[in-house]
Each structure stands twice: as structure tokens, then as C-alpha cells.
């Protein structure tokens, strides 16, 4: 019984301290988002890995200049694994702490850019040019 408890504790400890994705190479990804040539402030840019079955997502919010940087939710550092991604962009996402009284921002992004039809391939070296120039 003690051996089983120790083994179970050891497995849980390894998963907790090492993490499921430890050793994974992350590439920095940043870019600009514009709508009709104007920076799209507060847009949320989400990358979904194509080969992952939608189990992970990497996101970032654009600043006033439309510049965003991606990271995984709960991650300590920015970056995404290299590979092919479906991309969704939306402005109808509240930032920070939300509750039932938090107003939902007005959506400015046309539906064709919100449904994941956009694709982007992240190179192993990363990029600061993952730009999306959207049009109404």
C-alpha cells in the first residue's frame, strides 16, 4: 500500500513540477492588426494549432497601435510552438476581471475573420510580423 501511495504521489509531483509541455520550444509571435488600415485596439487575436484538435489556444490583445503578442493562457512567458494555426480575431471580448455586469464590447470585426478561416504558419525562429490587415 505504501509503495502504491508513493508511486501515485511521485507521478503527480512529476506532472505538477515538470508540466505537460516542458521542453517544448516556443517561438515569439507578435504583429499588427488593422481594420480598413486603422489599428484595431483591444482586438483579441487567438491562434489555434491545426494539428492539435483545438485543445490549446494562444492569445493576445492588441494595444492602441494594434500591436499584439501571443502567449498561452496561464503561461509565464510569451511564445507559441512553431507550426500551422487557424486564427480568430474579435473585439467583442471584455478584458480583465468580468462578471455579469461587465458590458460586452461592440464587435467591429467582420464574421469572416472571427470563424478561424484565417491561417498562419509560425516559423521556428518566431516572428514580429504576424500582421492581419482586415477589411470590412
N, C-alpha and C positions, 0 to 999 in steps of 0.2 A: 504494500500500500504506500509506504514511504517513497519507494522508487517511482511509482506512478505519479505521485504528487510532485516529486522533484522534477520529473520529466515534463509534466504539464507546465509547471512554473517556468522551467528553462525555455520551453518553446514560446510561451507568452512573452517572456523577457526578451528573447532574441527578436521577435517580431516587433515589440514595442521600441526597443532601443536601436535596432538596425533599420527598421522600416521596410515596407514592401518594395520600394523603388530605390533603395540605397545603391549607390554605384552607378545610377543612371546618369548619363551625360545630358546636361541641359544646355541649350543654346539660347542666348539672349535674343528676344524678339521685341522690336518696337517699330512704330511707324506713325503715319499721319492719317486721319480720317477727315474727309471733306464731303460736303453735300452741296452740289452745284458750285464748287470752287471755294466755298466758305468753310473754315474749320468747324467741325462738329463737336463742340464742347459737351462734355458729360455723356458722350456715347459710350456704351459698353460694347467692347469687341470681345467675342468669345471664339476660341479655336477648339474644335472637337476632332480628336485623332480619327482618321478614316478607318484604320485597321484595328481600332480599339473597341468597336461596337458601341461607342458612346458612353463608356464607363468613366471617362475622365474629361475634364474641361479646363481650359486655361483662359483667363480673362484679364482685362484691364479696362480702366475708364480713361477716356480722352480728357486732357486738360483744356484750358481756354484756347490754346493754339491747335487743338485737335490731335495732340501727341499722346500716344498710349504706350504702355509697356506691359507685357504679359507675364503672369505667374499663375501657378496652380493654387486653388483655394487652400488656405492653411499653410502654404509653403513659406519657409523662412527667407528664401531668395528667389529673385525673378528667373525666368527661363522656362523653356519647354523642350521636350525631346525632339530631335530632328525627325522630319517625316512629313507626310501629307495630311492636311487638315481641311475640314469644312469650316466655314466662317459665318458667323451670325453677328449682325450689328444692330443695336437698338438704342433708342433714347428714352424708352418708357420703363426705365429701371431706376427705382429710388436708390440713393447712396446712403451708406452709414446705417445706423440703427433705425429700424422701421417697426411700426405697429399698425393696428387697424385704422388709425387716424392719419397716417402718413399719406399725403396725396401722391398719386402716380403721375409722373411727368408725362406731358403730351408727347406722343410718338411723332417724330419728324422723318424717320427713315421709311422709305417705301418697302412694302411687303417682300419684294423680290430680294432684298438684302438681309431680311430677318429670318429667312427659312433655311439657311445653311446651303444655299445653292453656290455661294462663292467658295472657291478653293484656294489654298495657299500651301506651298511646299517650303518648309523650314530647312535651310541648309545646316549642315553640322557646325559651321562656323557662326551661325546666327545671323541676324540682320537688324539694321536700324531703318530699313527701307520697306517694311511691310505696309505699304500705303494702300489705302482704299479711297478712290475718288468716285463717290456715289453721285447719281443724277436722279432728279425727280421725273 
